[in-house]
Amino acid sequence: MAAKAKAIILIQTDIGAETRVMEQLYEIPEIVEVYIVYGIYDIVALIEADSLEKIREIITNKIRKLPEIRTTSTMVVVEGKSKKGDS
């Protein structure tokens, strides 16, 4: 079975919208982890899909269209290790 494409999405939200946005992101099936964080970004999400094209489509058509998201920055995963055993 081919490895899934993965990306980490760094998200800035409107002030006070972090929890609402996190819940909306969690409803997107390809988003496997989502965290509220402190710092320049408000939310970090891990997305997995069958292809980079599918990731691009989800970011463009689902994530960036959420009204309380200000900006996103996407980091495509090239290689990794996980203690969960699923990298």
N, C-alpha and C positions, 0 to 999 in steps of 0.2 A: 504494500500500500504506500503510495506517495505521501511524503510529508506535507502537511498543510502549510500554506503561506501564513505568516504571522506579522503583525505590526503592533507597535505601541503608539497610542494616540495621546498626546498631551493637550489638554483642553483648558481654556480660560472661559469662565462663565460670567454672566451678570452677577453683581454682588448679591449674595443671599440666595442664589438659585442652585447652589451646588447639590443639595439633596434631591431636588426635583429632577435635575439633569441626570444625576447618577441613576435614579430610578428609571427614567426614560431610556437611558443607554442600556441598562440591564435587560430591558425587554427585547433588545435586538439580539436574535439568536447567535450571531457570530461573535458577539462580545462575550468573552469567557471570564473576564475579571474586570472589575471597575472599583476605583478607590478615590476617595476625597483626600487631597494632600495639601500641605502648606507650601508656600513658595510662589514662584512666578505663575505656576499653573495651579488650577483648582482641582482638576480631575485627571487621573491617569487610567486609561483603559487598554486592555489587551484584546486584540481581535484576531480571530483565526478563520480562514476561509480556504476554499479549494484552489484559489489562484490570486495573484496580485491584482488582476483585473477585477475580481469580485471584491477584494478589499477596497480598491479605488471606488467602485460603484457604491459600496456601503457608506464610505466616508462622504462622498459627494451627495448622494441621494437621501441618506438617512441621518447621519451624524451632523453634518454642517447645516442641515435644514432645521434643526431644533432651534426654536426662537431665542432661547436664553444662552446660546453658545456664542461667544465673541470671536475666539480664534482657536484654530487647531494646528498642531505640529505633528507630523507623522514620521515615525522611525520604523523602517522595514527591518524585521529581524533577518539577519543573514545566517547566523549560527548561534547555538545556545546549548545550555545544559539546565536541567531542572532536577531538583531533589524529589519532585513529585513523580519523576520517571516518565514524563510524557513530552519531552522535548523532541 
